[in-house]
Amino acid sequence: MKPVRRIIHIDMDAFYASVEQRDAPELRGRPVAVGRSQERGVVAAASYEARKFGVRSAMPSVVAQRKCPELIFVPPRFEVYRAVSAQIHAVFARYTPLIQPLSLDEAYLDVTDPLLPRPSATAIAQEIRAAIHAETGLTASAGVSYNKFLAKLASDYRKPNGQFVIPPGAGEAFVADLPVSSFHGIGPATAARMNALGIYTGADLRTQTLDILVRHFGKAATFYYGIARGEDPRPVEPHRPRKSIGKETTYERDLRRDDELYPALTTLAQSVWHACSKRHTSGRTVTLKLRYVNFQQLTRSHSFTDPIPSATALEETAHFLLRPLLPLSRPVRLLGTTVSSLTSTEESPATEQLSLLSHL
C-alpha cells in the first residue's frame, strides 16, 4: 500500500514588498507598492498595509495611488529578490530534493520521505518557516496536505505568517463550501462559465458528472472533477520544463504609428531570442500581445512545424502577426512577444537558412 503523500506549499508573504520593508526600516508599517509611480506604471507587489486600501499587484499605478494617497512606490530590485529566493530554496533543500518552484516566492515540497527525520509534515513546515525568518528576516505561510491542490488552498487560509493543515480524508469537506473562483487552476473566465451553469461552490462542482464537465470544459474536466472531491494526483515536479519565454513592455508614451510599432516589436523579439539562446532552446509557436490605451487586449499566435531558427525569423513572425492589426484603431500602451512549444536546440538543431515567412 502506497504511503499517504505529504505535500507542503510555501508562499512568502508579500515577498517583493517585504524585502523592501526589511531593507529600508522607514518603510515598515507603511503602505508600499513595488513598481513605478508614473502614469504608465503597474504595481508588481503591494505590502499588506497597502492591500487594506485595495491595492493589488497588476493594478495600474494611477489607480493604486487613487485608492491609497499615502502609497509609497519603490522601484523593483529583481537581482535582490532572486538572491533572497536562492536563500529560501536552500532551506527547502535541507528537507527534500523534491521541490517544484512556482515563482521566486512560492514552491511545492514533497516531504513524504524527508531527508531529515521529523514526526510530520506539519513539523517540517514549522521548521522551514522558522529558518526562513531567522535567515532572511521574512515571513512565510505554509499549507500542508496530501496533494498539491489542497496544500495551496491551505497556505492561503492563515496568511500572513500562518500555517494550516488539511489532513487525509478532509479534503472533500474542506472544498465543499469554497467558491470555485478561489480554486487554483480555475481562473476568472472559467469561474464565470461555471457560475453560468449554476456551479458556485465545490459542492456544486461535485454534483456534475464527468461527461457534463468534459462537454463544457474539455480536457480540464478531469482535473475539475477530481478537485471537487479533494483529489489531485499531480506529482511535485522538481524539473518541470519551462513552457514559454516572453517579454513585454508598457511604454511611457502611447505607440501610434507603424514606424514606432515595428522597431519596438523588433527590440522585444531580440530580447526573447537572447533569452532563448542562453537556455539553448527555441519554440514552434510565436504569440503577439497588444494592449490598447483603453486596456483592451489582443493576442495573436502562429505555430510552425519546426522550431524558430533565428532572431530574424522571430522578428519576421512577430511583424507578420502585427500587420493585420494595422492601421491601429487606437493607440497602444503595451506590446509583448512570447515563444512557446519549446524544444532544446542542442537536441534538435534548427535549419539556419529556413525562412519562416514562406510558411506564413
C-alpha positions as CSV (number, residue, x, y, z in Angstrom):
1,M,0.0,0.0,0.0
2,K,1.3,3.4,-1.0
3,P,2.2,5.8,1.8
4,V,-0.1,8.9,2.0
5,R,1.7,11.8,0.3
6,R,2.9,14.7,2.4
7,I,2.9,17.9,0.4
8,I,3.9,21.4,1.7
9,H,3.1,24.6,-0.2
10,I,5.3,27.5,1.0
11,D,4.2,31.0,0.0
12,M,6.2,34.1,1.1
13,D,4.2,36.9,2.5
14,A,4.1,40.0,0.1
15,F,7.6,39.0,-0.9
16,Y,8.9,41.9,-3.0
17,A,7.3,44.5,-0.7
18,S,8.5,42.7,2.4
19,V,12.1,42.6,1.1
20,E,11.9,46.4,0.6
21,Q,10.5,47.0,4.1
22,R,13.2,44.7,5.5
23,D,16.0,46.7,3.8
24,A,14.5,50.1,4.5
25,P,13.3,50.4,8.1
26,E,11.5,53.7,7.3
27,L,9.1,51.7,5.1
28,R,8.0,49.3,7.8
29,G,4.3,49.6,8.8
30,R,3.6,51.9,5.8
31,P,1.7,51.2,2.6
32,V,4.3,50.2,0.0
33,A,4.0,49.3,-3.7
34,V,6.8,47.8,-5.7
35,G,6.6,49.4,-9.2
36,R,6.8,52.7,-10.9
37,S,4.6,55.6,-9.9
38,Q,4.4,57.1,-13.5
39,E,1.2,57.2,-15.4
40,R,2.1,54.0,-17.3
41,G,3.4,52.2,-14.2
42,V,2.0,49.0,-12.8
43,V,2.1,47.6,-9.3
44,A,4.3,44.5,-9.1
45,A,3.6,43.8,-5.5
46,A,1.9,45.5,-2.5
47,S,2.5,45.4,1.2
48,Y,-0.3,44.2,3.5
49,E,-0.6,47.8,4.7
50,A,-1.4,48.8,1.0
51,R,-3.7,45.9,0.5
52,K,-6.0,47.2,3.2
53,F,-6.8,50.1,0.7
54,G,-7.5,47.7,-2.2
55,V,-4.1,48.0,-3.8
56,R,-3.2,44.8,-5.7
57,S,-0.5,43.5,-8.0
58,A,-1.0,44.2,-11.7
59,M,-3.1,47.3,-10.8
60,P,-2.2,50.5,-12.8
61,S,-0.1,52.8,-10.6
62,V,-2.5,55.7,-11.0
63,V,-5.4,53.6,-9.7
64,A,-3.3,52.4,-6.8
65,Q,-2.4,55.9,-5.9
66,R,-6.0,57.0,-6.1
67,K,-7.0,54.2,-3.7
68,C,-4.2,55.0,-1.3
69,P,-2.9,58.6,-1.5
70,E,-0.2,57.8,1.1
71,L,1.2,54.9,-1.1
72,I,5.0,54.8,-1.3
73,F,6.3,53.5,-4.6
74,V,9.7,51.6,-4.6
75,P,11.4,50.6,-7.9
76,P,11.8,46.8,-8.2
77,R,15.2,45.2,-7.5
78,F,14.9,41.8,-9.1
79,E,18.5,40.8,-8.5
80,V,17.9,41.2,-4.7
81,Y,14.7,39.2,-4.9
82,R,16.5,36.4,-6.8
83,A,19.2,36.3,-4.2
84,V,16.8,36.0,-1.3
85,S,14.8,33.4,-3.2
86,A,18.0,31.3,-3.5
87,Q,18.4,31.5,0.3
88,I,14.9,30.3,0.7
89,H,15.3,27.4,-1.7
90,A,18.5,26.4,0.1
91,V,16.4,26.0,3.2
92,F,13.9,23.8,1.3
93,A,16.8,21.6,0.1
94,R,17.7,20.6,3.6
95,Y,14.5,18.7,3.9
96,T,13.8,17.3,0.4
97,P,15.1,17.2,-3.2
98,L,11.5,17.2,-4.4
99,I,11.0,20.9,-4.8
100,Q,8.8,22.5,-7.5
101,P,9.3,26.3,-7.7
102,L,6.2,28.2,-9.0
103,S,7.9,31.6,-8.8
104,L,10.7,33.3,-6.8
105,D,8.4,33.3,-3.7
106,E,6.4,30.1,-3.9
107,A,7.1,26.4,-4.1
108,Y,5.7,22.9,-3.5
109,L,7.7,20.4,-1.5
110,D,7.1,16.6,-1.3
111,V,8.3,15.5,2.2
112,T,6.7,12.0,2.1
113,D,10.3,10.7,2.5
114,P,12.2,13.7,4.0
115,L,16.0,14.0,4.3
116,L,15.8,14.8,8.0
117,P,13.7,12.6,10.3
118,R,10.8,14.6,11.6
119,P,7.4,13.4,13.0
120,S,5.2,15.1,10.5
121,A,5.0,17.4,7.5
122,T,3.5,19.9,9.9
123,A,6.7,19.9,12.0
124,I,8.8,20.3,8.8
125,A,6.7,23.2,7.6
126,Q,7.1,24.9,11.0
127,E,10.9,24.4,10.9
128,I,11.1,25.8,7.4
129,R,9.2,28.9,8.2
130,A,11.3,29.5,11.3
131,A,14.5,29.0,9.3
132,I,13.4,31.4,6.6
133,H,12.6,34.0,9.2
134,A,15.9,33.6,11.0
135,E,18.0,33.7,7.9
136,T,16.2,36.3,5.8
137,G,14.1,38.3,8.2
138,L,11.0,37.5,6.2
139,T,7.8,35.6,7.0
140,A,6.2,32.7,5.0
141,S,2.9,31.0,5.1
142,A,2.5,27.2,4.6
143,G,-0.2,24.8,3.6
144,V,0.2,21.1,4.4
145,S,-1.9,18.4,2.9
146,Y,-1.9,15.1,0.9
147,N,-1.9,16.7,-2.5
148,K,-0.8,19.9,-4.3
149,F,-4.3,21.4,-4.8
150,L,-5.2,21.2,-1.1
151,A,-1.8,22.3,0.1
152,K,-2.0,25.5,-2.0
153,L,-5.5,26.2,-0.7
154,A,-4.3,25.7,2.9
155,S,-1.4,28.1,2.5
156,D,-3.9,30.9,1.8
157,Y,-6.0,30.1,4.8
158,R,-3.8,31.6,7.6
159,K,-2.0,34.3,5.7
160,P,0.2,36.2,6.6
161,N,2.7,34.3,8.6
162,G,0.4,31.3,9.3
163,Q,0.1,27.6,8.7
164,F,-2.9,25.3,8.1
165,V,-3.3,21.6,7.6
166,I,-5.9,19.7,5.7
167,P,-5.5,16.1,6.9
168,P,-6.2,12.9,4.8
169,G,-9.9,12.4,4.3
170,A,-10.8,16.0,5.0
171,G,-10.3,17.5,1.5
172,E,-13.7,16.9,0.1
173,A,-15.5,18.5,3.0
174,F,-13.0,21.4,3.1
175,V,-13.6,22.4,-0.6
176,A,-17.4,21.9,-0.4
177,D,-18.3,25.4,0.8
178,L,-15.5,27.3,-1.0
179,P,-16.3,29.4,-4.1
180,V,-14.8,27.8,-7.3
181,S,-13.3,31.2,-8.0
182,S,-10.9,30.6,-5.2
183,F,-9.6,27.3,-6.6
184,H,-6.1,27.3,-8.0
185,G,-6.5,26.3,-11.7
186,I,-9.9,28.0,-12.1
187,G,-9.4,31.5,-13.5
188,P,-11.9,34.3,-13.6
189,A,-13.2,33.4,-17.1
190,T,-13.7,29.7,-16.2
191,A,-15.3,30.6,-12.9
192,A,-17.8,32.9,-14.7
193,R,-18.6,30.0,-17.1
194,M,-19.1,27.7,-14.1
195,N,-21.4,30.3,-12.4
196,A,-23.5,30.5,-15.6
197,L,-24.0,26.7,-15.2
198,G,-25.1,27.1,-11.6
199,I,-21.7,26.0,-10.2
200,Y,-20.6,28.3,-7.5
201,T,-19.0,26.1,-4.8
202,G,-17.0,23.0,-4.5
203,A,-20.2,21.2,-3.6
204,D,-21.9,22.4,-6.8
205,L,-18.9,21.2,-8.8
206,R,-19.1,17.8,-7.2
207,T,-22.7,17.3,-8.4
208,Q,-21.6,17.5,-12.1
209,T,-20.8,14.3,-13.9
210,L,-17.5,13.9,-15.7
211,D,-19.4,13.8,-19.1
212,I,-21.0,17.2,-18.4
213,L,-17.7,18.7,-17.4
214,V,-16.0,17.4,-20.5
215,R,-18.7,18.8,-22.6
216,H,-18.2,22.3,-21.2
217,F,-14.5,22.4,-20.2
218,G,-12.8,19.8,-22.4
219,K,-9.5,18.3,-21.2
220,A,-9.5,20.3,-18.0
221,A,-12.7,18.4,-16.9
222,T,-10.8,15.5,-15.2
223,F,-8.9,18.0,-13.0
224,Y,-12.1,19.8,-12.0
225,Y,-13.8,16.5,-11.3
226,G,-11.0,15.5,-9.0
227,I,-10.5,18.7,-7.0
228,A,-14.2,18.8,-6.3
229,R,-13.6,15.6,-4.3
230,G,-10.3,16.8,-2.8
231,E,-8.3,14.7,-5.2
232,D,-5.2,15.7,-7.2
233,P,-2.7,13.1,-8.4
234,R,-0.2,15.5,-9.8
235,P,3.3,14.9,-8.6
236,V,5.7,17.5,-7.3
237,E,8.0,18.0,-10.4
238,P,11.4,19.3,-9.5
239,H,12.5,19.7,-13.1
240,R,9.3,20.8,-14.7
241,P,10.1,22.0,-18.2
242,R,9.6,25.7,-19.0
243,K,6.6,26.3,-21.2
244,S,7.3,29.6,-22.7
245,I,9.8,32.5,-22.9
246,G,8.5,36.0,-23.4
247,K,9.0,39.7,-22.9
248,E,6.5,42.6,-22.7
249,T,6.9,46.4,-22.2
250,T,4.5,49.0,-21.1
251,Y,5.5,52.3,-22.8
252,E,5.8,55.7,-21.2
253,R,4.2,57.2,-24.3
254,D,1.5,55.6,-26.5
255,L,2.6,54.0,-29.7
256,R,0.5,55.3,-32.6
257,R,2.4,54.8,-35.8
258,D,3.8,51.8,-37.8
259,D,7.3,53.3,-37.6
260,E,7.0,53.1,-33.8
261,L,5.4,49.7,-33.5
262,Y,7.7,47.7,-35.8
263,P,11.0,48.9,-34.1
264,A,9.5,48.3,-30.7
265,L,8.5,44.7,-31.7
266,T,11.9,44.1,-33.1
267,T,13.5,45.0,-29.8
268,L,11.2,42.7,-27.9
269,A,11.9,39.8,-30.3
270,Q,15.7,40.3,-30.0
271,S,15.3,40.2,-26.2
272,V,13.3,37.0,-26.3
273,W,15.7,35.4,-28.8
274,H,18.6,36.3,-26.5
275,A,16.8,34.6,-23.6
276,C,16.1,31.5,-25.7
277,S,19.7,31.3,-26.8
278,K,21.0,31.4,-23.2
279,R,18.8,28.4,-22.4
280,H,19.7,26.6,-25.7
281,T,16.1,26.4,-26.6
282,S,13.6,27.6,-29.2
283,G,9.9,27.1,-29.9
284,R,7.3,26.4,-32.6
285,T,4.7,29.0,-31.5
286,V,5.0,32.8,-31.6
287,T,2.5,34.9,-29.8
288,L,2.0,38.7,-30.1
289,K,0.3,40.5,-27.2
290,L,-1.0,44.0,-27.7
291,R,-2.8,46.2,-25.2
292,Y,-4.6,49.4,-26.3
293,V,-4.7,52.6,-24.3
294,N,-8.2,51.7,-23.1
295,F,-6.8,48.4,-21.7
296,Q,-8.5,46.2,-24.3
297,Q,-6.1,43.4,-25.0
298,L,-5.5,41.2,-28.1
299,T,-3.3,38.2,-28.7
300,R,-2.4,36.6,-32.0
301,S,-0.4,33.4,-32.4
302,H,1.1,31.3,-35.2
303,S,2.6,27.8,-34.9
304,F,5.2,26.1,-37.2
305,T,6.2,22.5,-37.8
306,D,9.9,23.3,-36.9
307,P,11.4,25.5,-34.1
308,I,12.1,29.2,-34.8
309,P,15.7,29.1,-36.2
310,S,16.9,32.7,-35.6
311,A,16.3,36.1,-34.2
312,T,15.4,37.4,-37.7
313,A,12.8,34.7,-38.2
314,L,11.3,35.6,-34.8
315,E,11.1,39.3,-35.7
316,E,9.6,38.5,-39.1
317,T,6.9,36.3,-37.5
318,A,6.1,39.0,-34.9
319,H,5.8,41.6,-37.6
320,F,3.5,39.2,-39.6
321,L,1.2,38.9,-36.6
322,L,1.1,42.7,-36.2
323,R,0.3,43.5,-39.8
324,P,-3.4,42.6,-39.8
325,L,-4.0,44.9,-36.8
326,L,-2.8,48.0,-38.7
327,P,-3.8,50.7,-39.1
328,L,-4.4,51.0,-35.4
329,S,-7.9,51.5,-34.1
330,R,-6.5,53.3,-31.1
331,P,-3.0,53.9,-29.5
332,V,-1.1,51.0,-28.0
333,R,0.3,51.1,-24.4
334,L,1.8,47.6,-24.2
335,L,3.5,45.1,-26.6
336,G,4.7,41.6,-25.9
337,T,6.2,38.7,-27.7
338,T,6.3,35.1,-26.5
339,V,7.8,31.9,-27.9
340,S,6.2,28.6,-26.7
341,S,6.1,24.9,-27.5
342,L,9.7,24.9,-26.5
343,T,12.3,22.4,-27.5
344,S,16.1,22.1,-26.9
345,T,18.2,23.4,-29.8
346,E,21.0,21.1,-28.6
347,E,18.9,18.0,-29.2
348,S,17.3,19.1,-32.5
349,P,19.2,22.0,-34.1
350,A,17.2,24.2,-36.3
351,T,17.9,24.8,-40.0
352,E,19.5,28.3,-40.0
353,Q,18.5,29.0,-43.6
354,L,14.8,28.4,-43.0
355,S,12.7,31.4,-44.0
356,L,9.6,31.1,-41.9
357,L,7.8,33.7,-43.9
358,S,7.5,31.2,-46.6
359,H,5.3,29.1,-44.3
360,L,3.1,32.0,-43.1
